[in-house]
Amino acid sequence: MSQIFLIVAAILGGIGVMLGAFASHGLKSKLSESLLSAFETGVTYQFYHALALFALALWLKQSQSVWFVASGYLWLAGVILFSGSLYALALTGVKWFGPITPIGGVLFIAGWVSLLVGAMKLGAGS
């Protein structure tokens, strides 16, 4: 699982760089300020969770906790739904992508809660 999360983290990070550059150079003059801001928020959260997934992948070499694995999957789903919906909203202007964003946010939070539970269980020896 560690290798898969490491690969996914690298892909998310690389795509994040490309999307950030695209927003800065290709979209700045084409999108309204609010849509550009939404796109950039998607990039920011994608980066945060790519870095978190990278750290998690390294940690999984030491501890294969089901809670940590769940964190990785929840963060990945969060990136897809949160960041993906913001990208889609900004690029298409289709408003129904907006309600998907909070679902991704809940998945991010669930991932962090899962990490917390896993960390607390480490101290308990399970």
C-alpha positions as CSV (number, residue, x, y, z in Angstrom):
1,M,0.0,0.0,0.0
2,S,2.9,2.3,0.7
3,Q,4.1,2.2,-2.8
4,I,0.7,2.8,-4.3
5,F,0.2,5.9,-2.1
6,L,3.7,7.1,-2.9
7,I,2.9,6.8,-6.6
8,V,-0.5,8.5,-6.2
9,A,1.1,11.3,-4.2
10,A,3.7,11.9,-6.9
11,I,1.0,12.0,-9.6
12,L,-1.2,14.4,-7.5
13,G,1.8,16.7,-6.8
14,G,2.9,16.7,-10.5
15,I,-0.6,17.4,-11.7
16,G,-1.0,20.1,-9.0
17,V,2.0,21.9,-10.4
18,M,0.7,21.7,-13.9
19,L,-2.8,22.9,-12.9
20,G,-1.3,25.7,-10.9
21,A,0.7,26.9,-13.8
22,F,-2.3,26.5,-16.1
23,A,-4.4,28.7,-13.8
24,S,-1.7,31.3,-13.5
25,H,-0.8,31.5,-17.1
26,G,-3.7,30.2,-19.1
27,L,-6.8,31.0,-17.1
28,K,-6.0,34.3,-15.4
29,S,-7.4,36.3,-18.3
30,K,-10.2,33.9,-19.2
31,L,-12.0,33.3,-15.8
32,S,-13.7,35.7,-13.4
33,E,-11.9,36.3,-10.2
34,S,-14.2,34.1,-8.2
35,L,-13.9,31.2,-10.6
36,L,-10.1,31.5,-10.7
37,S,-10.1,31.6,-6.9
38,A,-12.2,28.4,-6.9
39,F,-9.7,26.7,-9.2
40,E,-6.7,27.8,-7.1
41,T,-8.4,26.5,-4.0
42,G,-8.7,23.1,-5.7
43,V,-5.0,23.2,-6.5
44,T,-4.1,24.2,-2.9
45,Y,-6.1,21.4,-1.3
46,Q,-4.8,18.9,-3.9
47,F,-1.2,19.9,-2.9
48,Y,-1.9,19.7,0.9
49,H,-3.3,16.2,0.5
50,A,-0.6,15.1,-2.0
51,L,2.0,16.0,0.7
52,A,-0.1,14.3,3.4
53,L,-0.4,11.2,1.3
54,F,3.4,11.3,0.7
55,A,4.1,11.4,4.4
56,L,1.5,8.7,5.0
57,A,3.1,6.4,2.4
58,L,6.4,6.7,4.2
59,W,4.8,6.0,7.6
60,L,3.1,2.9,6.2
61,K,6.5,1.4,5.8
62,Q,6.5,1.3,9.6
63,S,2.9,0.6,10.5
64,Q,0.2,-1.0,8.3
65,S,-2.7,0.3,10.4
66,V,-6.0,-0.1,8.7
67,W,-6.8,3.4,10.0
68,F,-3.8,4.9,8.1
69,V,-4.7,3.1,4.9
70,A,-8.3,4.4,5.2
71,S,-6.9,7.9,5.6
72,G,-5.1,7.6,2.3
73,Y,-8.1,6.4,0.5
74,L,-10.3,9.1,2.0
75,W,-7.9,11.8,1.1
76,L,-7.7,10.5,-2.5
77,A,-11.5,10.5,-2.8
78,G,-11.5,14.0,-1.2
79,V,-9.1,15.3,-3.9
80,I,-11.2,13.8,-6.7
81,L,-14.5,15.2,-5.3
82,F,-13.3,18.5,-3.7
83,S,-10.6,19.6,-6.1
84,G,-12.2,17.9,-9.1
85,S,-15.5,19.6,-8.6
86,L,-13.8,23.0,-8.2
87,Y,-11.9,22.5,-11.4
88,A,-15.0,21.4,-13.2
89,L,-17.0,24.4,-11.9
90,A,-14.3,26.9,-12.8
91,L,-13.7,25.5,-16.3
92,T,-17.4,24.8,-17.3
93,G,-19.3,27.3,-15.2
94,V,-21.8,24.5,-14.5
95,K,-23.2,25.3,-11.1
96,W,-24.2,21.7,-10.1
97,F,-20.6,20.9,-9.6
98,G,-20.6,23.2,-6.5
99,P,-22.7,20.9,-4.2
100,I,-20.1,18.1,-4.8
101,T,-17.3,20.1,-3.2
102,P,-18.5,19.8,0.4
103,I,-18.7,16.0,0.0
104,G,-15.0,16.1,-0.8
105,G,-14.4,18.3,2.2
106,V,-16.1,15.8,4.4
107,L,-13.9,13.1,3.0
108,F,-10.8,15.1,3.8
109,I,-12.0,15.6,7.4
110,A,-12.8,11.9,7.7
111,G,-9.3,11.1,6.5
112,W,-7.8,13.3,9.2
113,V,-10.1,11.7,11.8
114,S,-9.0,8.3,10.6
115,L,-5.4,9.3,11.0
116,L,-6.1,10.5,14.5
117,V,-7.7,7.3,15.5
118,G,-4.8,5.3,14.0
119,A,-2.3,7.4,15.9
120,M,-4.2,7.0,19.1
121,K,-4.3,3.2,18.6
122,L,-0.6,3.2,18.1
123,G,-0.2,4.2,21.7
124,A,-2.6,1.5,22.8
125,G,-0.6,-1.1,21.0
126,S,-3.1,-2.1,18.4
